[in-house]
C-alpha cells in the first residue's frame, strides 16, 4: 500500500506498508492444505528517549530474549514519552520466512542524463526506502508445539540529511539541481525462543534525529495458530453490507452464506449430517423432520456473526474444523 506526495527537496515520497508471506492467502485451498502449522508473528516497534529506556529496562537496556510481562506492558502504555510506531502482524507457515516493511520510498535527483529524442539533459531519480524492514521465521518444537523458536532480522533506515548542488549540463541548457541524501541503516539480527502467544524483546537500536537521541525498541510475539482460527479470522473480516431473509428455508440461507464466503475467496464448506442436496437445491431438517425458516434483516455484519446468528435462530449448533463450518440441527 502506497501514498505519495511531493515537496521541497524530495522529488516524491511514498508511504508504504508491505507484507509478504507464504500464507498471506490462507483461505486459498492450496495453501490451507499445507501440512505445516501456521504461525502469527507480530512485530512491535517502540520509540523512546534514553531516559525511558533506562527507567523501563535498567542499565543493561532492552536485553534480547527478555520477557515482556503484563506489568512492563502497563508501564510502557502509561509513559507519554514512549511512542508506538507500528505493530504489524503477519501469518506464515512454520519454517517459512515472512517480510514486513513499513516506511517511505523517497526519490531524489542524484544524477542526470541526455534524452536521446531531443538531446536535452534531465535528472535521474534514485529511490531510497526509509523505515523498517523485518524478516522473520518461526517453528514449533516437534515435541512441544506451544514452544516456538526462530530468528528475526530488523533493518531500520533513516534519512539524516540531504545536500544540494547545482549542475550546468553541456550545451548551454539551464541548470539542474542534484541531491545527495545521507541514509543511515542499522540492522538487528537475533534468534528467539518463546512460548506461543508471549511477547519478548528482540533488542534496541539507537538513532539520532535532528540532534536528539532516540531509541527504537523492537519486540516480537509469535503465536501458533490452528487452521480453525485462521478460518474464523477470515470469516470475521468478511463484512456483509446487507443480509435480508424473509421466512427463508434454512438450506437456502446456508447456500447464501456459502456464496458470501466464495465471493471473498474463503475456502469454506458448510457440513451437516442432516443436509440433503438435489441439484442446486439444499434442504436441512431437524430431528423432528422439520426444516427451520429464517427471518432477519441486518446491515454491516461479519460473515462469522451471520453464521452464528442464523444458527441461533434455527436451533442449530456451530463448530469449526479446518476449512469446514459444521452445523447440527437439534
C-alpha positions, -999 to 999 in steps of 0.1 A, spaced: 0 0 0 15 34 -10 5 70 -6 27 96 -25 33 133 -22 58 158 -35 76 186 -15 107 207 -15 140 188 -19 123 154 -23 110 147 -57 84 124 -42 78 105 -10 55 75 -10 44 60 23 42 22 21 34 -9 41 42 -42 25 36 -77 39 50 -107 21 41 -141 35 38 -177 21 4 -178 40 -9 -144 30 -38 -161 12 -45 -186 40 -81 -190 27 -67 -204 -5 -72 -241 -8 -37 -250 -19 -21 -231 10 -46 -243 36 -38 -279 27 -2 -273 35 8 -296 64 30 -271 81 13 -253 110 5 -216 109 24 -190 129 12 -155 135 41 -130 141 36 -95 155 65 -70 155 61 -41 179 82 -10 173 85 15 202 104 48 200 116 64 233 143 86 247 173 72 266 158 81 299 127 60 293 150 30 282 168 32 315 136 35 335 120 5 318 149 -18 312 177 -7 336 213 0 329 216 -31 306 189 -18 283 165 -39 263 182 -73 266 173 -97 237 151 -126 248 137 -108 279 100 -115 286 76 -86 283 54 -90 314 20 -75 319 35 -51 344 61 -39 318 34 -35 292 13 -14 316 43 8 324 51 13 288 15 23 280 15 49 308 47 66 296 39 97 275 74 98 260 71 63 245 56 62 210 43 30 194 55 34 158 38 3 145 26 -32 154 22 -50 121 12 -87 121 17 -114 95 7 -151 93 32 -175 78 39 -213 77 63 -228 102 98 -226 89 89 -202 61 101 -166 63 78 -136 63 86 -100 55 71 -68 68 81 -34 55 68 0 68 81 34 59 85 57 29 100 55 -5 118 88 -10 130 98 -45 160 122 -51 175 135 -83 211 122 -78 224 124 -114 214 134 -149 214 120 -184 208 132 -220 175 125 -236 180 107 -269 150 121 -287 158 158 -282 193 160 -268 182 177 -236 195 168 -202 172 155 -175 177 144 -139 177 108 -129 159 99 -97 170 73 -72 146 58 -47 156 52 -11 135 31 13 133 49 47 117 30 75 116 -5 89 121 -39 73 116 -71 93 122 -106 81 111 -134 104 108 -171 106 95 -193 134 87 -230 140 73 -250 169 94 -276 187 83 -311 175 76 -324 210 63 -291 223 41 -272 198 34 -244 223 70 -235 223 84 -216 193 119 -209 181 130 -187 153 151 -158 140 145 -122 130 164 -96 111 152 -60 116 166 -32 95 160 5 103 168 31 78 166 69 84 173 99 63 200 120 81 204 149 57 201 160 21 227 183 4 222 200 -29 244 211 -58 237 230 -90 250 214 -122 251 231 -156 249 204 -183 268 208 -216 252 226 -244 240 258 -226 209 242 -211 196 257 -179 210 244 -146 199 212 -128 197 207 -91 212 174 -79 207 160 -44 229 138 -22 209 121 6 227 106 36 208 75 47 219 56 78 209 19 81 211 -1 113 205 -39 115 194 -60 144 197 -98 139 187 -122 167 172 -156 174 144 -162 198 128 -189 219 94 -182 233 61 -197 245 33 -193 220 14 -160 224 41 -144 247 59 -112 238 97 -109 241 123 -82 234 144 -86 204 167 -56 212 171 -19 207 187 4 181 199 39 189 193 67 164 198 104 162 170 126 147 179 164 144 204 161 172 180 143 195 189 107 206 160 83 203 159 46 208 138 21 188 130 -10 209 118 -40 189 95 -66 205 81 -97 189 52 -120 197 48 -154 179 16 -174 182 10 -209 170 -23 -209 151 -47 -237 141 -63 -237 107 -96 -233 126 -86 -199 140 -75 -188 105 -109 -197 91 -127 -178 119 -104 -148 113 -113 -148 76 -150 -150 84 -147 -121 108 -130 -100 81 -158 -106 56 -184 -78 62 -218 -83 45 -233 -48 37 -269 -61 40 -283 -95 49 -321 -100 45 -341 -132 47 -379 -134 50 -392 -168 60 -364 -184 41 -358 -222 43 -327 -229 64 -310 -247 35 -313 -217 12 -299 -195 39 -269 -218 41 -264 -216 4 -264 -178 6 -237 -178 34 -215 -202 14 -218 -179 -16 -207 -150 6 -176 -169 15 -168 -178 -21 -171 -142 -32 -145 -133 -5 -122 -162 -17 -126 -180 16 -123 -217 12 -152 -227 34 -177 -255 33 -208 -260 55 -213 -295 66 -243 -312 83 -254 -348 87 -289 -336 81 -282 -318 47 -300 -330 16 -289 -318 -19 -310 -321 -50 -293 -304 -79 -288 -268 -68 -314 -271 -40 -303 -276 -4 -326 -286 25 -318 -292 61 -342 -307 86 -340 -311 124 -346 -342 145 -383 -339 140 -380 -338 103 -389 -301 100 -368 -275 81 -365 -243 101 -372 -210 84 -353 -178 90 -364 -142 90 -339 -114 97 -327 -80 83 -292 -69 92 -266 -44 79 -228 -45 81 -224 -78 98 -194 -101 96 -199 -135 80 -189 -152 112 -216 -133 132 -241 -141 104 -234 -178 106 -237 -178 144 -269 -157 144 -286 -179 117 -277 -210 137 -291 -195 169 -324 -185 152 -327 -221 138 -318 -240 169 -285 -252 154 -251 -257 169 -219 -244 152 -184 -260 152 -153 -254 132 -129 -280 117 -101 -268 94 -120 -252 65 -154 -265 74 -182 -250 94 -202 -278 109 -239 -272 116 -260 -296 137 -298 -291 138 -312 -304 170 
